Amino acid sequence: MAAIHFLRLPENSKLSLRNQVCEMLSDAISKNNIAHNEPLPSCRALSKQLGVSRNTVFAAYVRLIDSGLILSRNRSGYFVNPDIVKQVQLPGNKRAKVHAPLRLDLAIDGSDLMPSELRKVEHPDDWNTYPYPFIYNQMDPRLFPLQEWRECMRLALNSKGLADWSGDSGGADSANLVKQVQQRLLTYRGLDAGEDEILITSGAQNAIFCLATLFGRKNRVIALEDPCYPEARNAFTLAGCKIVNVPVDELGMRIDDMPYDCGLVYTTPSHQFPTTVTMSEERRIQLSQMAAEKGFVICEDDYEAEMNFVSERALPIRSLDRTGNVVYIGSLSKSLAPGLRLGYMVAHPDIVKEAKAVRRAMMRHPPTLLQEAMALFLGLGYQDVHLRRLHRRYKVRWEEMRRALQAHLPDLHIQASQGGTCFWIVGPTALDANLLAERLKKKGVLIDVGSVFFSDPEKGTGMFRLGFAAIPKKAIAPGVQIISEEIVQILS
């Protein structure tokens, strides 16, 4: 019977010792801090730990048995009642541990904001229990290629490859995965890169933060799209970068509004996040030439490269680059399963070298076993098959969303796009999208409000985003109809 070292009697209690022991154990049980299948300390062990008599502990155990919190099993000891554990784990029964505030200044430099207070897109933990989850960055689990991924994990776990992934690689990446990214993904996207120009990251977010860390040290201006991907804005903010927001219109980021002293530009040209507009070829060329002339770096986040449903995807900005000023960021898990957290960065070897050093200090390297499994998934052609299947299914949902929006929200502006897994909706300024989201949530509908994407939340009034990757096709039209009915009620 192992000791439970966190058990301590309450300080300055006026209760009897027996009742103090009861209170201590009851509190631990109510917080689900004691496993129900492991015996509690014996009377002898707990009395020694607490500095009280064995009779006191025994009397406390007897009282807890009478109240139904614990059970006594013959020749096995005392155990938490499993029925009590089930009640504690019911939704709404969780009790947060109360801590005294620390006297530490953890605010972000130059502001009163704490890192936890930065604005971000947030969804309920139980989002998948909602019948109409029009949210981004989640997927329909039925679309995951389970058998193929299981096969790749089985092959990666082969004893012959144990030495390749079980040790610390010292910050190096899986050579197999780098090769597959180089030969299968980049060539398909019109990019030519050497192995020393590729860095595997723990998702695209990890790549963005590595760049933010590198550029934040020089206090150079970072140009961000407005509206933009809020997690990118947060990464640059945490790194201490000076951010200048550049407006977005129907052709993407407005290059003519770029700050003159720019050090890095973060952009999502294929499907602008969150408006979904595609940057025109003229602006891509203009931005690439400007970077070469002024010496700033472009961070091109191509997070949904494969999801074009109207026309052929435009070539990445990096394919126009001749100076090494463009960093291309892609995701390996966005179209497979966001929880896998694998991405990559393509950049000049000097940038890759320094970004790898930042990544090493942050997290050493992404799990090598996952890298090896992903390399197999790419190499065996499973990714190609999965993307073709996913493209067909997402196109069906994309078209269903367009029909539903045209039928139920004809008076709202639906941003035209060439693909992606979201629609950007612009309503009248009289529409409070935050109120809309609250009301819809009570009816089982989840949406992303527009204010979180803007540097000034007021600019997002009346705007919201609807994603369809996590919602079944048959639920799209009924869900959009509910949205339409709520908008009518709010505006009336």
Phi, psi and omega in degrees: 000102184287147177289147175255097195290340182281352180288119178221147177291146178297144181278145175054035179277143178265002178284162174293162181300320179300314181291331175294320177295319178299315180298317180298313182289321179299319180296317180295322179292319182295332179270003179061037181268355182240126180294136184281343181261008176245137182294146172289161177302147176295165178302319180296313184293316182289324178296323178292320181294321185268345181076034176236174182282160178294324180297324178296315180294318180299316179297323178293317178299318179299317180294320180292329175293316180299325181276354177087006181282326180230164179236151174251123180249130185304124178064011179242333178114201182255140182225152172293137179295118183298333177294325177293320179300318180298320179294321180297326184275359177296146177305136180090353182261004182284134178244124181282139176290134183268126179242145172289140181296142177278147178269063181234145176263099181254013182291155179290141182308133177079009180210172175261005183281139170271154178306324181290347182265358177295140183288136181206163177283125182235138178235153176300146178301328181261036184306327184286356174270351179278137182290337184229073181273086178276061186238160183260160175071019169234162183226160172282112185300341179290344180271355182284131180283076190299314184296318181293318180293322178298320178296319180293321176295321179297317180293322180294330181275002177306138184301332180293333181263005184304318182294338183284331186237346187280339182264175175280123185279359181070023179098356180278157179262167174295119179298327179295317182289319177302318180296317181293319176299317182296314189270330187257316185273311187291321179296323177297327181268008176080026182242140177242118184216144174278167181296331180280001177255008184239132176231126176277134183233165177276072185084166179296329181299321179296321178296318179298317182292325176299316178295318180299320179295319180295316185273341179292335183290336185265358178057032177272155183290135176250122179267122179243146173298149177223107008286165183211176175293111188297331180289333173290314177302319180293322179297314179292327177294313181296330180280358178083020181283152174269112188261134171240128183268129182248125184298157177242137175235201185294344182250010179104204181298134182278101187296328182293343180264011182292137178295145185290331184258036185291139175255329180207142176244127175255125183216154177237077192289329183292308176222096186304134182264113015251359191284345178073002180292151179258129179295134181293158180296323180299318180290326177298315179295317180299316181293319179296317179294321180295321179296319179294320183287318186264350174081019176267168183255141175255127172259107183261107181266105183256064193288337178229058188298328189273347191264069172250129184243352184253314183216173176295141181293143177288154178294144179298157177300325181298331179292342178270347189282135177237002185245350183085018184270000182248128174255122182257129181241131179227164180245136175264344186247348184301318181270351181257296177195115183305331182290347178290334175054062174229134177211190180203159177235135175243120186203172174304143182307327180294321178290318179300318180301314182285323178296324177295324177294320177295315179299320180298318179291332183277312188208016184065281180196158175298154182308124185294327178299317177296321179297317180294320178295319179294323177300319177293320180299321177286313186294327180276000177084004181295325180296318180299314180296316181297317181294322178296317179295317181294321180299316179298314184289320178292326178297320178298317180290322178300315179292322177296321177296316180300315180297316182294320180292319179294327182282319189255339180232052185293337183271353179263152180277119177260115184299125177292140180211169178259000180160213186089182183245023181219162171233137180257123186247129177245111179261182178292154181297340178287347180275123176267101184295330178293317176296319178302315181298319179296316181291320180294324181302323179292342179255014176084015181247129178246133176226166175257120181285151186284335187299328184294340184272345184263149174298323174250110184304333181296334180292338183268010180302129178082358181254147175203166183236140178239121176259155183234005184291334185256001185245134178297152182302318185293342181267351186295304183298313177300323179293318179294325178297319177298319178300315180299316181296321180291322178297317179300317181294319181295314183288337180272000000 
